[in-house]
Amino acid sequence: MNEILEISNDVLDDVISVRREIHAHPELNLENPETQKRILESLKDLPVEIKTGTNLTSVIADLKGTKTSEGPTMLLRADTDALPMDEDSGETFCSVEPGRAHACGHDAHTAMLIGAAKVLSIIRDQFSGTVRFMFQPGEEGAGGARIMIDEGVLEDVDRAFAIHVTPNLPAGFVGCRPGAMLASTDELKVTITGKGGHASTPHLCADPIPPMASMITALQTAVTREINAFDPALITIAHIEAGTTTNVIPETAFFEGTIRCVSENTRNQIKKSVVRVCDQIAKAHECHADVSITEGYPVTFNDAREAARFALLCEKTIGEGSFFEFPSPVMGGEDFSYLLQEVPGVMAFLGVCPEDISDSLTAPPCHSNRMRINESALLYGVALHTAVVLEGV
C-alpha cells in the first residue's frame, strides 16, 4: 500500500494541473465537449480502449490487467459537469466562464480518476480483469448516469466505486457508511389559483397568498408529525413567487422546492402527504392547488459488504484513523445511485478542507460560490481508486 501512495504522489502534479484546467473552463449538463477533449488528451498514451457517448459527451476507458488472463470488471466513476453559478473563490485558476463554476468538486473527481488511470496503467501486472473508467457528464440534475447505463456502461461490470470530495472533512479523512448514503431528490412545484382583485377588498377575492404561506408551514409539520424520525424526510421550499405590486391581490401564487428521503417507503409516504396537505389547505381558502412532484435520483445505497471491505482498505491505504463511518445518511443526492441499483458498490467522501481553515465545518461547502479545496488531498483519491482495484473491492 505504501507503493500505491508513492506512485500516486508521482502523478499528483499532473492531477492538480488537469484539475485547474478543467476548473477554469466549466461546462454544464450533458454537453461537456472541452472537458471531454481534455480527458481524451490525458488518456491517449495509456493502454486503454476508449469509447465516447452518443447522447452525451461521456468517455469510457477500459484497462485490462495482465496478472492473469481473466478477472472481474471494476467500474470507477467520475462526474465532469459544473454548476450554473458564479465563482468567488479567489483562486488564480477561477472560472473564466460567467455563470458557470466547478463548485461541487467534479473537476477534482475527473482529475483524480485520470490520475488513477495513469497509476493503474503502470502497475497493471498487479491485477486481473478490467478497470472501466467512467467519465460522466450531467450529474447535476441531468441524469447522465442513467443515459450512460442505457448506452452500455454497466455491461459485464461486477462492482462500482466513486469518490465525492467535501471541504467539510479534514484533508485526507474518508467517510462512508453501509446502506443509505445519500438521499432521493424529488422536485415539488405547487401553483395555487384563487381570484385576484384590489388589495383593499380581499372579501371580493380568493387570495392565494395566505394558503401558500399555510402550506409551506404545514408541510414542515407534516414531516415531523407523519414521518418516522428514524427514517427521515426533508422538505425545503427554495423559491416563491406571487404578485406584482402593493395594491393588487394576484390570481395565482407559486412555490417550489426539494423533497429528500433515505428510503423508498418514506419517499412514497411523503409524496401522498404533500398532495393531501396542499389540496386541503387550498380548499379551505376557496382556492385550487395544482401539485406536481417530479421524481429525481433514487437513494444512493452502498452495499453493506463492499462498504465494510472499503473501510478496512481505507485504513490500509491512507493510514490508521483515516476512515470514519457516517452516523447517518447525507441528504444530498447523486445519480451514482442508478449504478448502485444495478451492481454492488460504494460511494465514499474524501475530505479536502483547505489548509488555511482549521475547522472543516466552517469551510465553504459544496455548491458555495466560495468553495475551495486542498489539492494535496487529491493524492488520497488517486490512491483509493487504485487500491479498490488491487483489492477487488
ZATORDREN-743931 format. One record per residue: residue in three letters; y, z, x negated of N, C-alpha, C in turn. Coordinates in steps of 0.02 Angstrom, whole numbers, plus 50000, padded with zeros to 5 digits. Layout:
AlaYZXYZXYZX/...
This chain:
Met499405000049959500005000050000500635000049957/Asn500615003049898501175002749852501324995549833/Glu500794991549827500874984449810501264980949866/Ile501124982649929501484979549984502224980949979/Leu502414987149967503124988849960503444985249901/Glu503074984749846503344981449787503474974049800/Ile502984970649830503064963449843503594962449897/Ser503614966849946504124966349998504824967149969/Asn504874971649921505524972749888505734966549848/Asp505244962749823505404956649785505734951349829/Val505604951449894505904946449938506494949249978/Leu506674955549966507194958750006507864955150001/Asp508064952949941508694949449934508714943149977/Asp508154939549979508104933550021508154935450095/Val507824940850113507834943150183508544944750204/Ile508914948350162509604950150178510044943850182/Ser509934939250136510334933050136510224929050200/Val509594928350221509444924650282509734928250342/Arg509664934850343509934938750399510684937650406/Arg511044937650351511774936850354511974929850377/Glu511604924850355511754918050378511664917350453/Ile511104919950477510974919650549511474923850588/His511644929650559512114934250592512794930950603/Ala513014927150555513674923950559513704918250609/His513124915550626513094909750671512604910950728/Pro512764915750772512304917450826512264911950879/Glu511674911450910511564906650964511244910151023/Leu511334907251082511154910651144510554907451179/Asn510224911551218509704909251266509134905451231/Leu508924899951262508324896451239508464891251186/Glu509104889451176509274884251128509614887351068/Asn509224888151014509484890950951509344885950895/Pro509624879850898509424874550851509594875950778/Glu510184878950766510364880350696509924885950667/Thr509774890850708509324896150686508634893250672/Gln508404888850715507764885550705507744881750639/Lys508294878150623508324874450560508274879150500/Arg508614885050506508604889850451507904892650441/Ile507554893950496506864896450492506414891150458/Leu506474885050481506054879650453506204878550379/Glu506834879150360507014878550289506694884050248/Ser506674890150275506384895850239505624895250232/Leu505304891750280504574891350280504304885050246/Lys504734880450228504504873750209504054873650148/Asp504134878350102503724878450041503114883050046/Leu503004885850105502434890350114501834886550141/Pro501224889050129500614885550152500464886950225/Val500944885150269500884886550340500874880050380/Glu500534880450438500534874750485501034876250539/Ile501524871750549502094873150591502094868950654/Lys502274872150710502404868750773503074871150800/Thr503434866750834504054868750867503964867850942/Gly504384871350980504314871351052504554865051086/Thr504334864251148504544858551189505124860351234/Asn505084866251266505594868351314506064873651287/Leu506024875051224506464879751190506404878451115/Thr506884881051076506894879651004506494884850966/Ser505864885550984505424890350952505114887450889/Val504834891950848504444889950790503804894150789/Ile503234890850781502594894250771502334891950703/Ala502164896750661501904895150595501244898850584/Asp500704895350571500054898350559499894898450485/Leu499704904450460499504905250391498784907750390/Lys498344904050355497644905950353497494909950289/Gly497154915650299496934919550242496344916250207/Thr496254917850144495724914750105495194919650080/Lys495224925850105494744930850083494034928950104/Thr493954927050168493324924250193493504918450239/Ser493004914850260493134908750299493324910050371/Glu493144915950398493274917350468493614924150475/Gly493954924950531494274931350545494704930850607/Pro495024936350627495434936550688496104932950678/Thr496444931850734497124929250731497614934650753/Met498054936450707498564941550720499234938250730/Leu499554939550786500214936850801500754941850782/Leu501244939550744501834943450727502434940050758/Arg502834943650794503374940450833504064942950812/Ala504544938250811505254939850804505644935750855/Asp506164938750884506604935050929507214932650891/Thr507514927050914508024923750874508704923250908/Asp508764924750973509394923651008509864929551002/Ala510494928351017511014933451013511264935251083/Leu511804939151086512094941351149512764938051163/Pro512944936951225513584933851242514154939051241/Met514374940951182514884946051174515234945051107/Asp515804948051098516164947751035515914953250988/Glu516014952250924515814957150874516434960150840/Asp516424966750832516964970350799516694975250747/Ser516154973050713515814977450665516194978250600/Gly516624973350584516984973550521516594971150461/Glu515984968650471515574966150416515884959750388/Thr515784958550324516054952450292515724946150318/Phe515124946950347514754941250374514744941450450/Cys515274944150479515344944850552515274938050586/Ser515104937950649515034931850687515674927650685/Val515594921250672516154916650673516164912650738/Glu515714914450784515654910950848515944915450903/Pro516534913850931516834918050983516354918951042/Gly516304925151065515884926551123515144926651109/Arg514964926951045514254927351026514174932450970/Ala513664936550975513554941650923512824943650920/His512584944650859511904947450850511964955050851/Ala512084957650911512184964750920511554968350943/Cys510984964950939510354968150957509834967750901/Gly510044965250843509604965350785509114959650780/His509174954450822508694949050819508754945150754/Asp509354945050724509434941950659509004945550607/Ala508984952150611508564956150566507824954950579/His507634954450643506934953150660506704946550630/Thr507124941450637506944934850611506884934950536/Ala507364938150503507354938450430506754942350404/Met506584947950437506004951850415505364947850422/Leu505314943850476504694940050486504644934350434/Ile505204931350417505204926350363504984929750298/Gly505234935750285505024939350225504284940850225/Ala504014942750283503294944150288502884937850276/Ala503134932050300502774925750289502734924250214/Lys503274925750179503274924550106502794929250070/Val502804935550090502354940450058501624938750072/Leu501464937350135500774935950153500524929450122/Ser500974924750110500784918550075500574920050004/Ile500894924949973500734926849904500054930249900/Ile499894934349951499284938449947498774936350000/Arg498754929950017498294927850070497564928250050/Asp497434929349986496744930449965496504937449984/Gln496954941650012496774948450031496624949250105/Phe496664943950144496494944550215496124938350239/Ser495754939250294495394933850326495724932050392/Gly495534926450418495804924450483496484921150476/Thr496884921750530497524918150535498074922950555/Val498654922050524499264925450546499694920250582/Arg499884921850642500324917350680501024920450684/Phe501504917250652502194919550652502544916250711/Met502784920350757503084917950818503844919350817/Phe504234914050812504964914650812505204912250881/Gln505444916950921505554915850992506284916451014/Pro506574911051040507234911651072507184914851140/Gly507754916351170507784918151240507504924851260/Glu507544929851216507304936451236507804939951281/Glu508454938651270508974942151307509054939351378/Gly508534939951417508564938251487508264931551506/Ala508154927151458507914920351475507154919851476/Gly506804924951455506074924951460505744919851414/Gly505994919351353505704914551306504974915851290/Ala504764922151291504074923751276503604920651328/Arg503804920851392503394917951445503314910451435/Ile503864907151415503844899951403503384898251345/Met503434902251292503004901051233502274902351250/Ile502124907051293501434908151315501184901951352/Asp501614899351396501434893251433501314887351386/Glu501654887351329501584881951281501024883351230/Gly500664888951239500054889951200500094894651141/Val500624898751136500694903051078500134908151071/Leu499824910051128499294915051126498594912151119/Glu498534905751110497884902651103497514905651042/Asp496924908351054496494911351003496774917750972/Val497314920450998497614926550970497204932650992/Asp497084937150944496694943250957497144949350967/Arg497694949750929498144955450933498854953050921/Ala499334957250942500044955550933500434961550909/Phe500954960250870501364965650842502094963350838/Ala502554967950852503264966450846503644972750826/Ile504194971750792504644977150772505324975950802/His505624981250829506324981050851506724986050809/Val507264983750779507674988350740508114992550787/Thr508314998450764508785002650801509205006650752/Pro509875006450760510305010650718510265018050735/Asn509935019750790509925026650812509315030450789/Leu508975027750737508475031450700508675031150626/Pro508525036450588508685036250516508325030350482/Ala508645027550434508365021750399507675023350370/Gly507195018950385506525019650358506055023650403/Phe506305026750456505865030150503505625025150556/Val505025026350580504725021750628504475025650689/Gly504655023250749504445026550810504025021950854/Cys503555024950889503105021050932502775026050980/Arg502415023451029502035027751073501495023551108/Pro500935026551127500435022951167500675022451239/Gly500425017451274500605016751344501295013551352/Ala501645015651405502305012751419502795014251362/Met503035008951330503515009651276504215007951300/Leu504275002751341504915000551368504844999151442/Ala505404998951477505404998651550505394991451576/Ser505234990851640505334984551675506084983651687/Thr506294977451699507014976051703507164971551763/Asp507234974451821507394970651881508144970751895/Glu508404965351925509114964851941509224965952016/Leu509724969952031509904971552100510584968552117/Lys510634964852172511274962252196511324963752271/Val511894966452291511994968252361512674965752384/Thr512674962052439513294959852471513344963052540/Ile513894966752551514004970052616514514965852654/Thr514344963852714514794959852755515014963852816/Gly515664964252824515954967752881516424963252919/Lys517004966052935517524962252970518194964052938/Gly518514958952909519134960252874519734960952921/Gly520294963052892520914963752932521454967352893/His521954969852928522524973152897522324980252878/Ala522554982452819522374989052795522654994652838/Ser523164993052878523464998152922523074999152987/Thr522594994553000522214995153062521454994753049/Pro521194999553012520474999352997520054999953060/His520335002853114519945003553176519804996753208/Leu520164991653188520044984953214519594980853167/Cys519354984053114518954980653063518274984053057/Ala517864981353014517254984652991517284984352915/Asp517584989352885517744989552814517094989952772/Pro516954985152730516334985452691516364989952629/Ile516964992352612517024996352551516735003352558/Pro516865007052612516535013652619515775013352617/Pro515445008652653514715008452646514485006552576/Met514875002352541514685000852472514705007152429/Ala515225011052437515275017252398514705022052415/Ser514545022452480513995026852501513325024452474/Met513225017852474512595015152447512505016952374/Ile513025016052334512975017352263512785024652250/Thr513095029252287512925036252280512215037752306/Ala512055034852363511405036152394510825033452353/Leu510945027952318510405025252276510225030052220/Gln510735033452192510585038452140510195044352169/Thr510365046252230510005051752263509285049652278/Ala509195043452300508515041052315508065041452255/Val508335039852196507945040252135507705047352122/Thr508145052152129507965059052112507555062452167/Arg507615060152230507275063452285506605060052303/Glu506535053652287505945049952310505455048152254/Ile505695048452192505285046152136505045052152095/Asn504405052052078504115057352036504495057751970/Ala504745063551953505145064451892504755062851829/Phe504075063151833503665061751775503435054451773/Asp503685050451820503575043151821504235040051841/Pro504725040351797505425039551817505635032351832/Ala506195032051868506555025751879507295027051864/Leu507645021751851508355022251837508705016351871/Ile509255017851906509675012651935510375013451907/Thr510625008151877511315008151852511695002451887/Ile512225004251921512674999251951513214997751901/Ala513254991551879513694989851823514254985051841/His514264982551903514774977651922514924978251996/Ile515564979052012515784979852082516374975152094/Glu516364971952153516934967752173517074968752246/Ala517724969552263517924969952333518684969252338/Gly518904965152384519614964752398520024960752349/Thr520664959452370521114955552328521804958752320/Thr521984963252366522644966252363522644972952400/Thr523224976152407523254982952432523274983552508/Asn523444978252542523534978952615523064974552656/Val522504972652625522014968552660521324971752653/Ile521004973052709520304975152709519874968852703/Pro519464968352651519084962152641518494961752690/Glu518254955752699517664954752741517024956852706/Thr517014955752639516404957252600516554961752540/Ala516044965152519516044968952456515384967652421/Phe515404968052356514814966152316514714970952259/Phe514074972652245513924976352184513244974052157/Glu513154975052092512524973152060512384977752002/Gly511744977951983511544982351928510824981151909/Thr510544985951876509854985251850509414990951874/Ile508784989451884508274994451902507774994751846/Arg507665000551817507185001451763506635006351783/Cys506005004451771505435008651786504925008151730/Val504475013051726503965012851674503255012551701/Ser503205011151767502545009851796502645004951854/Glu502135000951869502174996251924502194999851991/Asn501875005651996501875009452058502585011552077/Thr502945014452029503635016552042504085010452051/Arg503945005252014504334999052021504314996452093/Asn503724996352122503654994052191503984998952240/Gln503915005352227504185010352272504945010152273/Ile505255009552215505985009752213506295003552245/Lys505954997952241506204991852275506244993052350/Lys505724995952379505734997452451506285002352468/Ser506385007352426506905012352439507605009152438/Val507725004752390508375001552384508534997552447/Val508064993552469508174989452530508304993852590/Arg507914999152599507995003552657508665007052656/Val508855009952599509475013652594510075009252609/Cys510095003352578510664998852588510704996252660/Asp510134994652688510124991952756510364997152806/Gln510115003352801510285008452849511005010752843/Ile511265011252782511975013152774512425007752802/Ala512255001452789512664995952816512684996352892/Lys512124997352923512094997752996512515003653023/Ala512505009152987512895014953009513635013453009/His513855008752969514565006752966514695000253003/Glu514214998153044514274991853081514394985953035/Cys514054985952979514074980452931513354977852920/His513314972652881512654969852863512594969752787/Ala512004971552762511874971552690511364966152673/Asp511554961752628511084956752601510864959252532/Val510244961552527509984964552466509514959652431/Ser509664958352367509254953852327509014957552264/Ile508354957652254508064960652193507684955252156/Thr507924953552097507614948352057507174951652004/Glu506544949952004506064952951958506214950751887/Gly506254955551841506364954151771505734955251730/Tyr505824957551669505244958551625504824964451649/Pro504164963951640503724969651657503784975251607/Val503434980651621503404986351574503084984151509/Thr503384985951453503084984651387502574990151373/Phe501944988351372501404993251371501004992551307/Asn501074997451262500704997551200499974999651211/Asp499514995851180498814997651183498715004351146/Ala498365009051178498295015851150497935015751083/Arg497395011951079497005011751017497415008650960/Glu497765003150976498174999850924498755004250903/Ala499045007950950499595012350933499375018050887/Ala498785020750899498525026050856498395023450786/Arg498115017550781497985014550716498635013050679/Phe499145010750717499785009250686500115015550659/Ala500055021150694500355027350670500075029250601/Leu499425028750592499115030150527499335025150475/Leu499365018850494499555013550448500275014550424/Cys500715016550468501415017650451501475023050397/Glu501115028550405501145033950356500875031550288/Lys500365027450289500085024850227500555019950192/Thr500915016050233501325010650205501995013250181/Ile502345017050223503025019150207503035026050174/Gly502585030350197502555037050168502465042450221/Glu502215048050200502095053650245502735055850278/Gly502705056950343503295059150381503735053550405/Ser503555047250391503975041650411503875039850485/Phe503315041850514503155039950582503265045850630/Phe503525044350689503515049350742503375045850808/Glu503075049650853502895046950919503455048450969/Phe503705043351001504205044351053503915048851108/Pro504275054051129504015058451181504015055251250/Ser504405049951259504445046551324504625039251311/Pro504525035051362504725028051353505475027251345/Val505675021551317506375019651313506525015151373/Met507105016051404507245012551466507525005551456/Gly507575003251394507714996251381507104991951399/Gly507194985451399506644980951416506544975551364/Glu505974972251367505774967251316505304962151346/Asp505404955751329504924950851354504304950351309/Phe504274954251256503644955151220503124958051266/Ser503354961051321502904963851371502414958651398/Tyr502644952351404502204947151429501604946051382/Leu501714946551317501174945751269500684951551275/Leu500954957651283500534963551286500134963951351/Gln500324960051401499914959451461499284955351448/Glu499314951151396498774946451382498314948751326/Val498594951851274498204953951216498404961051196/Pro497954964851165498144971551142498644971151085/Gly499094975851083499584975651029500074981451033/Val500584981050992501064986550983501764983750972/Met502254986851002502954986050981503184992750954/Ala503494992550895503734998650863504484997950848/Phe504815003550839505535003650823505635006050752/Leu506035002250714506185003750645506905006250639/Gly506985012150610507655014850600508045011150547/Val508665009350565509105005750518509805008650521/Cys509855015250528510515018450532510925016950468/Pro511555014750474511955013250415512015019350369/Glu512065017850304512085023050253512675027750261/Asp513235025350287513845029450292513865033750354/Ile513335033650395513305037850455512745042950446/Ser512935049350446512445054650431512005056350490/Asp512275055650551511895057250611511755050750648/Ser511125048550648510955042050678511115041650752/Leu511125047450787511265047350858511995045450873/Thr512425045850822513125043950832513275036750811/Ala512775033350784512875026450762512975021850822/Pro513405016750816513465011950871512785008850885/Pro512545009150946511865007050962511794999450970/Cys511194997250982511074990251000511504988551061/His511764982551062512204979851114512914982551109/Ser513074986251057513764988251044514114982851004/Asn514754981751018515144976850980515254979250908/Arg515114985650894515204988450827514544989950791/Met513994987450818513344988850788513314986250716/Arg513054990450671512914988550602512224991250584/Ile511924988750530511274991250509511254992450434/Asn510784996450413510634997450342510144992050321/Glu510384987150285509964981350269509404983150220/Ser509484988350181508944990150135508314992350172/Ala508404994750235507834996950275507404991150300/Leu507664985050294507274979250315506654978450271/Leu506674981350212506084981550168505474984150206/Tyr505584989450245505024992650280504754988350337/Gly505194984450367504964979850418504514974450390/Val504714971650333504304966650299503624969750281/Ala503644975750254503024979050232502564980550291/Leu502844982650347502424984250405502104978050435/His502484972650439502184966350463501584964450418/Thr501684965250353501154963550305500564968150313/Ala500694974650319500164979650322499724978850384/Val500024977050442499604976450502499114970550496/Val499314965650456498844960050444498274962350399/Leu498454965650345497934967850298497464972950328/Glu497724977050373497304982250403496984980050469/Gly497174974150493496874971650555497094975350617/Val497704978350615497944981950674498074977150731/
